[in-house]
Each structure stands twice: as C-alpha cells, then as structure tokens.
Amino acid sequence: MRLRRMATACACAVVVAASLGSVSASAHGPRPPKPQDQSLKALAARHNLYFGTAVDVNAYADAGDPQYKTMVNQQFNTVTAENAMKWESLEPTRGVYNWGPADAFVAEAIRNRQLVRGHVLTWHSQLPGWLTAGINDGSIGPAEARALLKQHITAVVSHFKGKIWQWDVVNEAVSDPWETPSAIHLGGNTGSFKQKWADTLGPDYVADAFRWARAADPKALLFYNDYNLEAFGDGGPGDKTQFVYDLVKRLRSQGVPIDGVGSQGHLGTRYGNYDVFQASEALQKFTDLGLAVAFTEVDVRSLMKNADDPAADANPADVASRDQAAAFNHWVLLQACLMNRHCLSFTVWGFTDRYSWIPNWFKNPPEGSGCLWDADYQPKKSLRTVQGTLLASTPLARIPQTPRR
Ligand code: XIL
C-alpha cells in the first residue's frame, strides 16, 4: 500500500514536470511549450472550461492592427460582441435591421470554432435613440414597449438561432445600493432612464423576456447577467447579490426558462476586494438553484495617477502595486469558477488595454489597466496569474447545462 502510494506520487511528479516544460528535450523527446506560451483556451481545456473575450469588431477588422484578430483566435474559444449585438446596433432605425457586423462576427466565430455568448437582448442602455426618446416622451407607452421588446427578442434570437451558446437575456435590471432609493429594486435611481425602463415594462418583463427567448431558440442557454454579484453582502435590503438570488430563485420556481447567471466581474483594485471563498460561495448559491454560472465581463481596473501624463502612470512602483492587486482579483474570480462544476466559461471584457472601455468610462477619477495584456500586447501579472492558475489547479469534471424547457 505504502509502495503503491509512492509510485503514484512519482508518476504525478513526472507529469507535472513535463507540463511545466522542465524535462530536457534530448532525454524525453521534444520540449513541450512553456506554460506561458500556451493559449488560454488550451490551458482552460484541462478544466473543460471555455475561456473568452469581448470582441471589438472594428479592431478585429482593422488591417492596420492584425495582432488583435490573431490573438482573439489564438487565445479564446468563446467570444462576445462588445457592442455589435446591442439593440442600438441591430435596429438603429425603427423596423430596419442592420445585421451585417453582427453576422460577420458570428460567422468568424464559427469559422474559428469559438462558441458565441449573445450579448444582449434586454437592457436599458445602448437602446436605439427612437426607442429611448419614445419612452421618455411617452409616445411609446407600456403596451407598445412590451410588444417592441417581444418583437426584438423574437427577431434577434430567431435570426441567430442555433448559433448562440449563451444569451444574456436580461442585463443589469437591478439597482445598486448607492442609488436612491437605496433598497435594491428592479430599476435604478429615481428619475433615471433605468427606472423608467423598468416601470414602463412592468415587473413581469424579466420572466417574459426569458419565455420569448426560449420560444425563439430552444437550445441556447439563457442567462441573467449583472455586475456586483461576485459575493453576497449582509443579505439585507441593500444586498444586490441577494436580490438577484431571490429573483432568479423565484423565476426557477415559477418554471421560467432561465439557465444561468452571468456574473460580469468588473472589479476595481481601489475597492474592498473579495477573497476566493466569498466568490465561490456566491457561485455555489446560484448553482444550488440548478443554474449554471459564468464570469462574463471580467476586468480589474485601477486608479491611474494622471490620465494626461503617461509618464506619471509608468512609475514602476505604481505599476507593480496595481498589477499585483489586479492579478489577485483575476485569480479570485478564476479560482472560484474552477472550483464550481457548473461554471461554464470565463470571459474577459477585452484582453488588451489598447481597446479597453475602462479609460473611456471611468474618467473621474481616471481608471485603467484592467486587462490581461497591456496596450502594446505585452503580458501583465494578471495574465501570468491566470495561466499559472489554469495550469496548476485541480481539474474538476465540469457539468454542461441543459436548456430548461
Ligand atoms: C460597454 C462597452 O464595452 C463599451 O464599448 C460601450 O461604450 C458601453 O458598454 N456592462 C455590459 C457591457 O453589459 O455591455 C458594457 O459594455 C460594460 C458594462
């Protein structure tokens, strides 16, 4: 018995050494690639996990920067259109669909054997101007808004039927604790468009959106997607994760065809950071409901010294501390996902700081540096941490999700 155990330990050591690339080429055949030269999708495949990125379709098509497209296809086996499948992109003029860029994106993904996360069907943001204006001035009332939403979901899901792995059916429907009123609810700040959107559609719109999506594609996995769901708080009226948990639990118990929860994973190093068990407990609570989970938009931004003076932000001490903090947060989310058999995919919201949405969005105070590669496509500590975690964590048998009828 004792001997057998030792023999097993020896065999393991050889396997680990081989996968770390430390066995000499002459003695044992060709040297395997160094772990840091392996793609994220190859490293994630050990875990049966899909590793993805949001894709900026303009950067992808830019012949002046071929490295972007090369890396999307080398590194990732699931992709999300960063903007090309949003309502404002698909139906800029009422009744006139512009499928071109989204179709090209999906065709490229299929050609490159990448699974597509469809983003996004129901969201208060990046709606076409005609729809926002109509809801704001009252010319589009509740009944018409619901009919338009049904028509939109049906048209879009039918158009891409059979080509989408996971749909973000409803995105960011829930308020944040710093909004007014602070008790979490469907909607946002009093008087905001987010609140108007929720009020116009009425509370049942969430369940209906899932039903309409399921009717149009019985095989796609249907997700509720939101930010600040990475951990539970105190469970009280200001706990957004708890509110979303209660919402999806109710939907499941009502038989609504919801298959998963997407935790966006937009983190910032200036906030209190979660530990890995807080993150894995949150996933566990969702998956205990029979749902799958996915990290859908991961990036970890940091405060920048001076947005107008790159030299100020290149100070080695500042770079080191923000890179380490960002790496830690990437590790927490990835490790939590790896530890849960129902965590299907880990998607970053852009892989290079070159095109990241962060500096455009978080300006006051300026934040940046949220991605795995820097703006010159150089690897950062976050990338190395993700690679090392994929390489060294114990693989679990991942359980695929079946669409709920
Ligand atoms: C962002 C895009 O990255 C930006 O290019 C765009 O200007 C605004 O939207 N949550 C989401 C994403 O669900 O769709 C958002 O994407 C980021 C936050």
Residues whose N, C-alpha, C, O or C-beta is under 5 A from the ligand:
A	BS01	XIL	E82 W357
